[in-house]
Amino acid sequence: MSQPSRIDLLQGTLDLLILRTLQTGPMHGWSVSERIQQISREVLQVNQGSLYPTLHRQARFYSLTAQGRIQLELEAENWARLSDAIGRVLKLA
C-alpha cells in the first residue's frame, strides 16, 4: 500500500492544532494554516474550506484567551489519551 500524500485530520484535531499554533502568538488566519503545514513538514495541509469555518470566517488576527488556554489543555489531554489508546491497539497486530 502506498503512503497517502496527505493525512485526513480526525474531527476536533484541527481545533487542537489551531489552538497550539496560536499559543506561540497572534497571527492572521491563513498564517495559522501555513504554520501548521510548515511544522508538520508538509504532511498536514489545512485548506480554506476547513480552516475558515473553524475560525468563523473572520479575516483578522487570532490569539489565545485565558479560556482558549484552558481549552488547549483539555484538547491536548484528550488527544494524548486517544493517541495512547490507538497506539495500544496497533501494538496488538
C-alpha positions in Angstrom: 0.0 0.0 0.0 1.4 3.4 -0.9 1.7 6.2 1.6 -1.0 8.8 1.2 0.1 12.3 0.1 -1.8 13.9 3.0 -3.4 12.7 6.2 -7.0 13.5 6.9 -7.5 15.0 10.3 -9.8 13.5 12.9 -12.7 15.6 13.9 -11.6 18.0 16.6 -7.9 17.7 15.7 -7.9 20.9 13.7 -9.1 22.8 16.8 -6.3 21.4 18.8 -3.7 22.3 16.1 -5.0 25.8 15.7 -5.0 26.4 19.5 -1.5 25.1 19.8 -0.3 27.2 16.9 -1.8 30.3 18.4 0.0 29.6 21.7 3.1 31.0 20.1 1.4 34.4 19.5 -1.3 36.1 17.5 -1.4 35.6 13.7 -3.6 36.0 10.7 -5.9 33.1 9.9 -4.1 31.9 6.8 -0.8 32.2 8.6 -2.1 29.6 11.1 -2.6 27.2 8.2 0.8 27.9 6.7 2.5 27.4 10.1 0.7 24.0 10.7 1.9 22.9 7.3 5.4 24.1 7.9 5.8 22.5 11.3 4.3 19.2 10.1 6.9 19.1 7.3 4.1 19.4 4.7 2.2 16.3 5.9 -0.7 18.4 7.3 -2.3 20.8 4.8 -5.3 22.7 6.1 -7.5 24.0 3.3 -9.6 27.1 3.4 -12.8 25.0 3.5 -11.7 23.6 6.8 -9.7 26.5 8.3 -12.1 29.4 7.9 -15.3 27.7 9.3 -13.2 26.8 12.3 -12.1 30.4 12.6 -15.7 31.6 12.0 -14.7 33.1 8.6 -13.2 36.2 10.1 -10.1 37.6 8.3 -8.3 39.0 11.3 -5.6 38.1 13.8 -6.3 35.5 16.4 -4.8 34.9 19.8 -5.5 32.7 22.8 -7.6 34.0 25.6 -7.4 32.5 29.1 -10.4 30.3 28.1 -8.5 29.3 25.0 -5.5 28.2 27.1 -7.8 26.1 29.2 -9.4 24.6 26.1 -6.0 23.8 24.7 -5.1 21.9 27.9 -8.3 19.9 27.6 -7.9 19.2 23.9 -4.2 18.1 24.5 -5.2 15.8 27.3 -7.9 14.2 25.2 -5.5 13.9 22.3 -2.9 12.2 24.4 -5.5 9.7 25.7 -6.7 9.0 22.2 -3.2 8.7 20.8 -2.2 6.3 23.6 -5.3 4.1 23.1 -4.7 3.9 19.3 -1.0 3.0 20.0 -2.1 0.2 22.3 -4.4 -1.2 19.7 -1.8 -1.0 17.0 0.7 -2.9 19.1 -1.6 -5.9 19.1 -1.0 -6.5 15.4 
